[in-house]
Amino acid sequence: RNFQKSLGYSMSLGASMDARPDKNFRVFASVSASFPAGITKTDSSNNPLGDLYAAISGSGNTGTSISWSNIALDEVYVDYTLADLIMFRIGKTSMTWGQGRVIGNPGNFLAGVSSGATLKASVPLLGGSLNGVVMAQPDYFGASTDLSPTNLGVAGSFDSSIGPVAFGLAGFSQKAKGNHLSLFIKSTLLGVDIYSETVADLSPVDCAFSRGPKMSELAGVFWEG
């Protein structure tokens, strides 16, 4: 029998800056790099070690070269709180909505938001939080150079709780992505999260056999030890 042996490894480095010159003002930025980023062929004939390099690599006159990735700008944004009530965030940031954790998250209308620019506003309301988001992502515009506001994506959400039961609703609209709504309810029983979320795709469907919105239902339990 033939057995193949292999050894793998990976590394990542990250750095962040979090500055708060004022209680109402914050600046945050983070960068990262990973290793290995890629493998390229090398020629030992151009290596100062010559035959020694070829002998060590065990591949004759050719070998491999592994390098770090380029430094990636993960997040950079500014937070500002107005009148100790409304919090604004503008810049490149990541956000996640929806209740799905393992088998998908159809209610995450903000997936991929970190690839563009975002303006978010949040305000406390009725014991919960009301949020509004305006997004400009590259795929919203495609190959078009039309930066019209009509191509922007807009989203809103409200979440609150009554006793041990949390609930919320959210919506998203963008010309190319369509219109979407979600409603969720969740609670905790004996340390186990129990949740249910309904997502409706309200985008027009050019099909004579389709009537009404396209519905998705997600329910599950989650325990983290």
C-alpha atoms as one frame of an Amber mdcrd trajectory, in Angstrom:
protein
   0.000   0.000   0.000   1.112   3.509  -0.723   0.728   6.199   1.886   1.155
   9.890   1.212   2.416  12.047   4.027   1.820  15.780   4.158   2.232  18.612
   6.606   0.210  21.801   6.385   0.409  25.081   8.200  -1.068  28.550   8.027
  -0.605  31.823   9.842  -2.388  35.128  10.026  -1.478  38.480  11.487  -3.751
  41.355  12.357  -3.440  44.841  13.768  -6.058  47.377  14.772  -6.345  50.954
  15.970  -9.188  52.140  18.178  -9.076  55.846  19.075 -11.684  57.697  21.163
 -10.644  61.349  21.417 -14.113  62.200  22.708 -16.923  60.237  24.355 -19.069
  60.829  21.267 -16.380  60.209  18.642 -14.498  57.048  17.694 -12.128  56.055
  14.876 -11.428  52.376  14.193  -9.258  50.606  11.605  -7.965  47.049  11.228
  -5.628  45.310   8.773  -4.572  41.693   8.295  -2.318  39.412   6.273  -2.179
  35.634   5.899   0.420  32.977   5.082   0.656  31.181   2.785  -1.056  33.332
   0.163   0.093  31.280  -2.819   2.672  28.921  -4.196   4.762  29.682  -7.262
   7.350  27.641  -9.126  10.990  28.643  -8.805  14.103  27.748 -10.799  17.184
  26.689  -8.800  19.451  27.698 -11.649  18.819  31.285 -10.600  19.382  30.540
  -6.928  22.775  31.456  -5.401  22.832  28.082  -3.629  22.643  26.280  -6.964
  22.902  22.506  -6.597  22.542  22.661  -2.814  19.092  24.245  -3.216  18.079
  21.588  -5.718  19.256  18.813  -3.390  17.366  20.219  -0.395  14.179  20.843
  -2.329  14.332  17.348  -3.791  12.880  18.590  -7.062  15.871  18.935  -9.364
  16.101  22.361 -10.902  12.661  23.457  -9.805  11.069  24.158  -6.442   8.318
  26.177  -4.840   8.129  29.611  -3.285   5.521  30.480  -0.661   4.702  34.078
   0.193   2.554  36.236   2.459  -0.605  37.833   1.164  -0.883  41.543   0.595
  -1.999  43.559   3.607  -5.794  43.787   3.552  -7.778  46.677   4.971 -10.551
  44.857   6.826 -12.374  47.751   8.452 -12.048  51.526   8.730 -14.918  53.596
  10.072 -15.931  56.544  12.211 -18.594  56.456  14.937 -20.376  59.566  16.165
 -23.096  59.757  18.797 -25.511  62.666  18.483 -27.090  64.000  21.684 -26.231
  60.749  23.496 -29.055  59.163  21.529 -28.396  58.477  17.837 -25.245  56.595
  16.849 -23.900  57.067  13.318 -21.260  54.904  11.666 -19.718  55.617   8.277
 -16.949  53.790   6.424 -15.929  50.242   5.555 -17.348  47.902   8.164 -18.904
  44.456   8.566 -22.345  43.665   9.965 -24.418  40.517  10.243 -28.188  40.230
  10.474 -30.319  37.127  10.623 -30.503  34.146  12.960 -28.918  31.371  10.877
 -25.645  30.009  12.265 -24.757  26.617  10.825 -26.903  25.704   7.806 -27.220
  29.143   6.222 -28.476  32.596   7.059 -31.115  33.769   4.564 -31.949  36.763
   6.775 -28.442  38.231   6.511 -29.317  41.043   4.123 -25.956  42.695   4.856
 -23.757  39.839   3.592 -20.766  41.280   1.760 -21.380  44.788   3.036 -17.692
  45.119   3.996 -16.730  45.241   0.302 -18.095  48.778  -0.005 -19.012  51.884
   1.950 -21.744  51.985   4.588 -23.683  54.581   6.533 -25.549  53.270   9.570
 -27.735  55.026  12.131 -29.060  53.420  15.327 -31.447  54.771  17.940 -33.007
  53.102  21.006 -36.757  52.596  20.681 -39.357  50.868  22.870 -36.752  48.963
  24.821 -35.030  47.814  21.651 -33.066  49.231  18.763 -34.089  50.803  15.446
 -31.416  50.676  12.744 -31.116  52.144   9.271 -28.354  51.323   6.774 -27.390
  52.791   3.391 -24.875  50.729   1.383 -22.759  51.278  -1.724 -21.233  47.991
  -2.894 -19.389  47.360  -6.186 -21.868  44.729  -7.386 -24.733  47.209  -6.985
 -23.363  49.164  -9.926 -21.844  46.370 -12.019 -19.921  47.646 -15.031 -21.965
  50.831 -15.011 -20.379  54.123 -14.040 -23.773  55.440 -12.969 -23.349  56.332
  -9.298 -26.972  57.403  -8.996 -28.472  57.137  -5.501 -31.106  54.847  -7.013
 -28.435  52.113  -7.180 -27.731  52.247  -3.460 -28.977  49.560  -1.111 -31.094
  50.488   1.900 -31.984  48.332   4.902 -33.759  48.769   8.195 -34.361  46.670
  11.270 -36.079  46.800  14.630 -35.482  44.351  17.458 -36.688  44.224  21.040
 -37.714  41.753  23.721 -40.510  40.969  26.125 -39.224  39.012  29.077 -37.173
  36.051  27.836 -38.496  36.329  24.269 -36.654  38.425  21.681 -38.198  39.380
  18.350 -37.468  41.587  15.389 -38.131  42.433  11.786 -35.904  43.691   8.995
 -36.142  44.795   5.397 -33.788  45.350   2.478 -34.198  46.955  -0.938 -31.853
  47.461  -3.867 -32.661  47.851  -7.546 -30.628  44.838  -8.723 -31.123  42.683
  -5.607 -34.850  43.194  -5.102 -36.932  43.626  -1.959 -36.728  41.349   1.075
 -38.378  41.136   4.498 -37.666  38.995   7.542 -39.276  38.318  10.906 -37.677
  36.396  13.751 -38.439  35.247  17.272 -36.057  33.537  19.677 -35.639  32.584
  23.302 -33.394  30.560  25.596 -34.353  27.390  27.430 -31.906  25.732  29.841
 -28.998  27.506  28.158 -30.072  26.477  24.650 -31.021  29.101  22.053 -34.268
  28.361  20.209 -35.065  30.475  17.167 -37.305  30.781  14.142 -37.020  33.184
  11.222 -39.201  33.750   8.165 -37.747  35.495   5.113 -39.827  36.756   2.189
 -38.382  37.631  -1.219 -40.757  40.220  -2.669 -38.862  40.667  -5.941 -41.031
  40.378  -9.077 -40.828  36.930 -10.698 -41.261  36.594 -14.454 -43.022  33.248
 -14.282 -46.658  32.389 -14.970 -46.547  29.600 -12.380 -45.280  31.759  -9.518
 -47.708  33.684  -7.351 -46.887  35.763  -4.295 -43.562  36.179  -2.510 -40.928
  33.470  -2.276 -40.825  32.338   1.355 -37.995  30.775   3.347 -38.331  29.390
   6.856 -35.437  28.714   9.208 -35.753  27.218  12.678 -33.273  25.603  14.972
 -31.606  25.224  18.319 -28.059  26.218  19.207 -25.922  25.427  22.208 -22.403
  26.655  22.800 -20.437  24.927  25.515
